[in-house]
C-alpha cells in the first residue's frame, strides 16, 4: 500500500491514475526545486508524468531538464506516495502516484524549457517547510534529518 498525502478521494468522483517521477536534487545544503507559476505559484520537486512506453527514470531525466534546465546523474528511488488532486492544466481529476528519487544535479544546460517554470535553489530545511504538497515536504524533511543519503 502506498501512503497517501493530502485530501482523501471525493465520493462519486472518478480519478485517472497518473504515475510520475520526482526528484530530491541536493547540492550542498540546498535543493533544486521548480516553481510553477500558473495557475498559482507552487514550489515543487522537479519531475512529472511518465509518458506511455517511457520508464520512470527516463521521465525523471526529461522532466527535471524541462522544469529546471539541469541534467542529473545517479537517480535512486527512495519511496513513493499518492495524492488525489484536480489538475487544472489537464482538466483532470487524478490519483497521482509519485515515485520519489534522489539524484545529483550535474550540469545546467540553460533555463527551463517548460513554460511557466523557474528553477529555484532553497535550503533543504526551508524546502521541507514550503514545498506545495505534503508528500514533497515529507521526503524533503527526510533528507534534512539524514534518513536519506544523497
QUIDA-V59670 format. One record per run of one state. SS is the DSSP state (2 for helix, 1 for strand, 0 for the rest). FROM is the first residue (numbers start at 1). LEN is the number of residues. If there is no record, write none. Layout:
SS:FROM:LEN ; SS:FROM:LEN
This chain:
0:1:3 ; 1:4:1 ; 0:5:11 ; 1:16:9 ; 0:25:1 ; 1:26:2 ; 0:28:2 ; 1:30:7 ; 0:37:5 ; 1:42:8 ; 0:50:6 ; 2:56:13 ; 0:69:1 ; 1:70:18 ; 0:88:4 ; 1:92:17 ; 0:109:8 ; 1:117:7 ; 2:124:7 ; 0:131:3 ; 2:134:11 ; 0:145:6
